[in-house]
Amino acid sequence: MLYLRDKLTNDKNMTRTSFAGLDLKSPIIVGSNSQTASIDKILEFESAGAGAVVLKSLFQESIEKEIASAVSDEHPEAYDYISAYVGARALEDYVNLIRTAKSRVSIPVIASIACNTDGKWEEFSKTIEQAGADALELNVMSLCTARNGKPGDFEQMHIDIVEHVCSLVKIPVIVKLGANLSNPVALCDQLYAHGAKAVVLFNRFYPTDIDIEKMSFTTGDPFTTASDLASNLRWAGIVSASVKKLDVAVSGGVQGWEGIVKSVLCGAAAVEVASAIIRNGAKWITEANEGLSAWMKGKSFGAIADFRGKMNASDPENADKLFRTQFLKYFSSVH
């Protein structure tokens, strides 16, 4: 019995990792989704072996739309009052979620704000910290569409948001980036310089589709698939080699334990998973941890750190495969 207990303890210790200064018992972070607004689900994820959980995001855009719908054009003077009321109510609900989660689970609880501008709403971050969140993830969900915008304006918006938030809180700030960036490496370097402890590559915009019979927009499949992982692995491999002090997590396309292994090999300290857990339930976490541990034992790795970044761009041979020169090798005969 003692041997079995020691063996289980060793297996759990194998998968421990550090991300954004947080100690995680597993590299699996449950990404923000509707289920992470449920305390019962969060408890289930913890029992299944999750390393941390990102609470369902507090959406800046949703709050702004609710304010706009509540204020009529005939009473513009009510805007400030309604704005303060709606924002305070949304924040109070979120604070209650944080406090309840922190009182019930021992794994890190990461708050999340989905934002698209730099502004006063960031004052929310102080209240979130005071509520007990272990870290704050800023999910920058925005497109660069300004016709008169200047190159670099979009990236500067990210930097301004991070600088503002980091001036207000002491908990780790994590930035979940979109893939629509001209130079993720340069931006990540600047985010680290302005206080970010980690980045998540990448957030996923809900896919847009069109119902051609009704001629109206509709939402495509909101879930990621294994094919979404490829680009995220590439950039994890490049960013982790270039901005060494900034932790990286991969998000999108991790469908099994193999995706976790690939992400860590490319330099990720953790993965954020939502689609696979929603589809398969909390048992996916347990099975993925078991698969990860078994692979590590087979390769004689005793810790995540033993193979983290072994295939990132720090090695020139790996860099050659991660950079676009491979396109010439594999596809030159096609054109």
Secondary structure by P-SEA (a helix, b strand, c coil): caaaaaaaaaaaaaacccccccccccccccccccccccaaaaaaaaaacccbbbcccccaaaaaaaaaaacccccccaaaaaaaaaaaaaaaaaaaaaaaaaaccccbbbbbbbcccccccccaaaaaaaacccbbbbbccccccccccccaaaaaaaaaaaaaaaaccccbbbbbcccccccaaaaaaaaaaaccccccccccccbbbbcccccbbbbcccccccccaaaaaaaaaaaaaacccbbbbbccccccaaaaaaaaaacccbbbbcccccccccaaaaaaaaaaaaaaaaaccccccccccccccccaaaaaaaccccccccccccc
